Amino acid sequence: MGDSIFEFGEKFGLEGPFDDWLPKRPATPDKDVAKTSIEFLNESQTYAIQTEVLLRFKLKGETGIFNDPAYRVTISTSNSKLKLSTKTWIGENDYLLYTLASMEVPAKVFLSMEIDGKPKGRFEIEFVKSKDVFTTQQANKLTEEFGYMSPFTRMDDAEAPDEYVGNYCMQGADRALGKLLENSTDFYTVKTDSTHKVINSVNFSGLNTYSRAEQFARKGFIVKNYNIIVESKDWNVNNDMIAKIYAQSTYEEAKKYARSVLYEIAWMQESRGISLLEELIQTVNEKEPGWHIYYLSIVDGFHTQVLAINNTDRALPTYIIWEDHGTSSSQGVLGDIVLGFNRQTSAYFASSCLNRYSNNKKDAWDKQKMQLWKIGTN
């Protein structure tokens, strides 16, 4: 066993105190609250009511290599109705401070920060309720309705309840929007039980996506100045593929070929795709974080869908396109939404060509026009 520090010193004639030879923990620097501050890190200061949001702060000041002093940081609010998950932190300079915040009603709120009891910052945030921005709870009602009906719409007509026999895309979109808006008067509504009974007088006789959107607009459910049209001239189609569908000897052969080119037969022109993405990003970012819902017409009214953009996390907005069969194949980060529109338009354009083959209308093809109407409360 080696010599102790004391035995080592005596052996070599060294004088004490020998504990000075031992490594010492650096002394904790004196606190200087005057040189500290609080930085609010959130990019947005506007949030949706009834939605939990993460507030991020940073404790700033001079930092050393070892043993920075610890400070006690507290937060207080000008409105007692604001709920915060954390109100006190102990941290050193450069520490990140987090708290979850939620507010049930619209209001402006001031956040007052203190470091060791001394005021160190006052920040204003606002909770709002725009008519065209929805909470996650509201959006869940829309997705749950699609989820409920999709097993029935996927059934063969011979097995499905009578309610779901035939084309159901407009009914499906209507039902989901009614749940979103909690409106069973102006939107097609069906009992979610074994009867599948329609409980109001809404019907679709003589309607298409465009005329139904006009009805929504008259009742105040379409937000003005937020509707988007991608005209047929903004799309490319593969003429050879169209001709090959029409040239097949039998419907089954035409169907087989159409399926083989389902996502290749039509696509949006690049320049229009760029401007469309920019428009959608600008629209969602100029409002508080939340969900944005669009009534969507594909292939000039051939198919009806619902687009949902989730901008609750501004750093990573996402999208999903819903239809009567449930989740479509188009979903992901918002930056890829043009690829999603391409998939839907191409697939249903191929289906429309197949319909023309079946009806012997092969002298032309349908328009690729796409239109979105932004949904809001009236």
C-alpha positions in Angstrom: 0.0 0.0 0.0 1.4 3.4 -0.9 2.4 6.1 1.5 -0.2 8.6 2.6 0.4 12.2 1.7 1.6 12.8 5.3 4.1 9.9 5.2 5.3 11.0 1.8 6.0 14.5 3.1 7.9 13.2 6.1 10.0 10.8 4.0 11.3 13.6 1.9 11.7 16.2 4.7 8.9 18.3 3.6 7.1 20.5 6.0 3.3 20.6 6.4 0.5 21.4 6.3 0.4 18.5 3.8 -3.3 18.9 3.0 -2.2 21.9 0.8 -0.9 19.2 -1.6 -4.4 17.8 -2.1 -6.4 18.9 -5.2 -9.1 21.4 -4.2 -12.5 21.9 -5.8 -12.5 25.5 -7.3 -14.4 27.9 -5.2 -17.9 28.9 -6.3 -17.8 32.3 -7.8 -19.7 35.0 -6.1 -23.2 35.6 -7.6 -23.7 38.7 -9.6 -27.4 38.9 -10.4 -26.8 42.2 -12.2 -25.0 40.4 -15.0 -27.8 37.8 -15.5 -30.8 38.0 -17.7 -33.7 35.9 -19.1 -34.2 35.4 -22.9 -37.6 34.3 -24.3 -36.8 31.7 -27.0 -40.2 31.1 -28.6 -40.4 32.4 -32.2 -44.1 33.1 -31.8 -45.8 35.1 -29.1 -49.4 34.1 -30.2 -51.0 30.8 -29.3 -54.3 29.0 -29.7 -56.6 28.7 -26.7 -57.3 25.3 -25.2 -54.0 24.0 -26.5 -50.9 23.2 -24.4 -47.8 25.0 -25.6 -44.2 24.8 -24.6 -42.6 28.1 -23.4 -38.8 28.2 -23.6 -36.5 30.5 -21.7 -32.7 30.8 -21.3 -30.9 32.0 -18.2 -28.0 34.1 -19.5 -24.9 35.5 -17.9 -21.2 35.0 -17.6 -20.1 31.4 -17.3 -16.8 29.9 -16.1 -15.2 26.6 -16.5 -16.3 25.2 -13.1 -18.9 25.8 -10.5 -21.0 28.5 -11.9 -23.4 29.8 -9.2 -26.9 28.5 -9.2 -29.8 30.9 -9.3 -33.4 30.6 -8.4 -35.7 31.6 -11.3 -39.4 32.2 -10.8 -42.2 33.2 -13.2 -45.5 34.9 -12.4 -48.3 36.0 -14.6 -50.7 38.9 -15.0 -53.6 36.5 -15.4 -54.4 33.8 -12.8 -56.3 31.7 -15.5 -53.0 30.9 -17.3 -51.9 27.4 -16.3 -48.2 26.7 -16.1 -46.6 23.3 -15.4 -43.5 24.8 -13.9 -43.1 28.1 -12.1 -39.7 27.8 -10.4 -36.3 26.6 -11.6 -32.8 26.2 -10.1 -30.1 26.7 -12.7 -26.8 28.1 -13.7 -26.1 30.5 -16.5 -26.9 29.2 -20.0 -29.5 26.8 -18.5 -32.7 26.3 -20.6 -36.0 26.6 -18.7 -39.2 25.1 -19.9 -42.8 25.2 -18.9 -46.1 24.1 -20.5 -48.8 26.8 -20.7 -52.5 26.7 -21.6 -55.3 29.2 -21.5 -59.0 28.4 -21.9 -60.2 31.9 -23.1 -58.6 34.5 -25.4 -56.4 37.0 -23.5 -53.1 38.9 -23.5 -50.9 37.8 -20.6 -47.7 39.3 -19.2 -45.0 36.9 -17.9 -42.7 38.4 -15.2 -39.4 36.7 -14.5 -37.3 37.0 -11.4 -33.7 35.8 -10.6 -33.1 35.4 -6.9 -36.0 37.7 -6.2 -34.9 40.5 -8.5 -37.0 41.4 -11.6 -35.3 40.2 -14.8 -37.7 40.4 -17.6 -41.3 40.9 -18.7 -42.7 39.2 -21.8 -46.1 39.5 -23.4 -47.9 36.5 -25.0 -51.4 36.2 -26.4 -53.9 33.4 -26.6 -56.4 33.8 -29.4 -59.2 32.0 -31.2 -59.2 32.6 -35.0 -62.3 31.2 -36.7 -60.2 29.2 -39.1 -57.7 27.7 -36.7 -58.7 24.6 -34.8 -57.4 22.9 -31.7 -56.0 19.4 -31.6 -59.2 18.3 -29.7 -61.4 19.7 -32.5 -59.2 18.1 -35.2 -59.4 14.8 -33.4 -63.2 14.8 -33.9 -62.7 15.1 -37.6 -60.2 12.3 -37.8 -62.3 10.1 -35.5 -65.3 10.4 -37.8 -63.1 9.4 -40.8 -61.8 6.5 -38.8 -65.3 5.4 -37.8 -66.7 5.3 -41.4 -63.7 4.0 -43.2 -64.2 0.3 -42.4 -67.7 0.5 -44.0 -66.7 2.5 -47.1 -63.9 -0.1 -47.8 -66.4 -2.9 -47.9 -67.8 -4.3 -51.1 -71.2 -2.9 -51.8 -72.7 -6.4 -51.3 -71.5 -6.4 -47.7 -71.7 -2.8 -46.7 -74.6 -1.3 -44.9 -77.0 0.5 -47.3 -75.7 3.9 -46.1 -72.2 3.3 -47.5 -73.1 1.7 -50.9 -71.8 3.6 -53.9 -69.6 6.7 -54.1 -69.3 8.2 -50.6 -66.6 10.8 -50.9 -68.9 13.9 -50.5 -70.8 12.3 -47.7 -67.7 11.4 -45.9 -66.1 14.8 -46.1 -69.4 16.4 -45.0 -69.7 14.1 -41.9 -66.1 14.8 -40.8 -66.5 18.6 -41.2 -69.7 18.5 -39.2 -67.9 16.8 -36.4 -65.1 19.3 -36.5 -67.6 22.2 -36.3 -70.0 20.4 -34.0 -72.8 21.1 -36.4 -75.3 18.4 -37.2 -77.8 20.7 -38.9 -75.8 22.1 -41.9 -73.6 19.0 -42.5 -74.6 15.5 -43.4 -74.8 13.5 -40.1 -75.3 9.8 -39.6 -75.8 7.9 -36.3 -72.7 5.9 -35.3 -74.6 2.8 -34.3 -75.9 -0.3 -36.1 -78.7 1.7 -37.8 -76.4 4.1 -39.6 -79.4 6.4 -39.8 -79.2 9.9 -41.4 -80.4 12.3 -38.8 -81.0 15.5 -40.8 -82.3 16.6 -44.2 -78.9 17.3 -45.9 -78.7 15.5 -49.3 -76.4 15.7 -52.3 -78.9 15.4 -55.1 -77.6 17.5 -58.0 -74.5 18.6 -56.1 -70.8 18.3 -56.8 -67.8 19.5 -54.8 -68.1 23.0 -56.2 -71.8 23.5 -55.5 -71.5 22.1 -52.1 -68.6 24.5 -51.3 -70.9 27.3 -52.5 -73.5 26.2 -49.9 -70.8 26.2 -47.2 -69.8 29.7 -48.2 -73.4 31.0 -48.0 -73.6 29.7 -44.5 -70.3 31.3 -43.5 -68.2 28.1 -43.3 -65.7 29.1 -46.0 -63.1 31.7 -45.1 -62.9 34.4 -47.7 -59.6 35.2 -49.4 -58.0 31.9 -48.4 -59.2 29.7 -51.3 -56.7 28.2 -53.7 -57.1 27.1 -57.3 -54.5 25.1 -59.3 -55.8 25.3 -62.8 -55.6 22.5 -65.4 -52.9 24.4 -67.2 -50.7 24.1 -64.1 -50.6 20.3 -64.5 -48.7 18.0 -66.8 -50.2 14.7 -68.0 -48.6 11.8 -69.8 -50.5 11.6 -73.1 -48.9 8.2 -74.0 -50.2 6.7 -70.8 -53.7 8.1 -71.4 -53.7 6.7 -74.9 -52.5 3.3 -73.7 -55.4 3.1 -71.1 -57.9 3.9 -73.9 -56.2 1.4 -76.3 -56.7 -1.7 -74.1 -59.0 -4.5 -75.4 -60.9 -5.0 -72.2 -61.9 -3.1 -69.1 -59.8 -5.4 -66.9 -56.7 -4.8 -69.1 -57.4 -1.0 -68.9 -57.8 -1.2 -65.2 -54.6 -3.2 -64.8 -52.6 -0.7 -66.8 -54.2 2.3 -65.1 -53.1 0.9 -61.7 -49.6 0.4 -63.0 -49.2 4.1 -63.8 -51.4 5.3 -60.9 -48.9 7.9 -59.5 -47.1 8.7 -62.8 -49.8 9.9 -65.2 -50.2 13.5 -63.8 -48.1 16.0 -61.9 -48.1 19.7 -61.0 -45.7 22.0 -62.8 -42.7 22.8 -60.6 -43.2 26.6 -60.6 -46.9 26.3 -59.5 -45.9 23.8 -56.8 -43.4 26.2 -55.4 -45.9 29.1 -55.3 -48.6 26.8 -53.8 -46.3 25.7 -51.0 -45.3 29.3 -50.2 -48.9 30.3 -50.1 -49.9 27.5 -47.7 -46.9 28.2 -45.4 -47.7 32.0 -45.3 -51.4 31.2 -44.6 -50.7 29.0 -41.6 -47.9 31.0 -40.2 -49.8 34.3 -40.1 -52.2 32.8 -37.5 -51.7 31.2 -34.1 -50.4 27.6 -33.9 -53.1 25.1 -34.6 -54.9 23.0 -37.2 -56.0 24.4 -40.6 -58.7 22.5 -42.5 -59.5 22.6 -46.2 -62.4 21.2 -48.3 -60.5 19.7 -51.3 -61.6 19.0 -54.9 -59.4 16.7 -56.9 -59.5 16.4 -60.7 -62.2 19.1 -61.3 -64.7 17.7 -58.8 -64.1 14.0 -59.7 -63.2 13.3 -56.0 -63.8 15.1 -52.7 -61.3 15.1 -49.8 -60.3 17.0 -46.7 -56.8 18.5 -46.2 -55.6 19.0 -42.6 -52.5 21.0 -41.8 -51.1 20.6 -38.3 -49.2 23.7 -37.4 -49.3 23.3 -33.6 -45.5 22.9 -33.8 -44.2 25.7 -36.0 -40.8 24.1 -36.3 -42.3 21.0 -38.0 -45.7 21.5 -39.6 -47.3 18.4 -41.1 -50.2 17.6 -43.4 -52.6 14.7 -44.0 -55.2 14.3 -46.7 -58.4 12.4 -45.6 -61.1 10.8 -47.6 -64.1 8.5 -47.1 -61.8 5.5 -47.1 -59.8 7.1 -44.2 -56.2 8.2 -44.4 -55.0 8.7 -48.0 -51.5 7.9 -49.1 -50.6 11.6 -48.9 -49.3 12.7 -45.5 -46.0 13.9 -44.0 -44.1 17.2 -43.5 -45.7 20.3 -45.0 -42.7 20.9 -47.2 -43.6 17.7 -49.1 -47.3 18.6 -49.7 -47.0 19.1 -53.4 -45.9 15.5 -53.7 -49.1 14.6 -51.8 -51.2 16.6 -54.2 -49.5 14.9 -57.1 -50.3 11.5 -55.8 -53.9 12.2 -55.3 -54.4 14.0 -58.6 -52.5 11.4 -60.5 -54.4 8.5 -58.9 -57.8 10.0 -59.5 -57.0 11.3 -62.9 -56.0 7.7 -63.9 -59.4 6.6 -62.4 -61.2 9.2 -64.4 -59.6 7.9 -67.6 -60.7 4.4 -66.6 -64.2 5.7 -66.2 -64.1 7.3 -69.7 -62.9 4.0 -71.0 -65.9 2.2 -69.3 -68.4 4.8 -70.7 -66.8 4.8 -74.1 -65.9 8.6 -73.9 -62.3 8.1 -75.0 -62.3 11.1 -77.2 -61.0 13.4 -74.4 -60.0 13.3 -70.7 -61.0 15.2 -67.5 -59.5 18.4 -66.3 -56.8 18.2 -63.6 -58.0 21.3 -61.8 -57.7 21.3 -58.0 -59.3 23.6 -55.6 -59.1 24.1 -51.8 -61.6 26.0 -49.7 -60.5 27.0 -46.2 -62.9 26.0 -43.5 -63.9 28.2 -40.5 -66.6 28.7 -38.0 -69.5 30.9 -39.0 
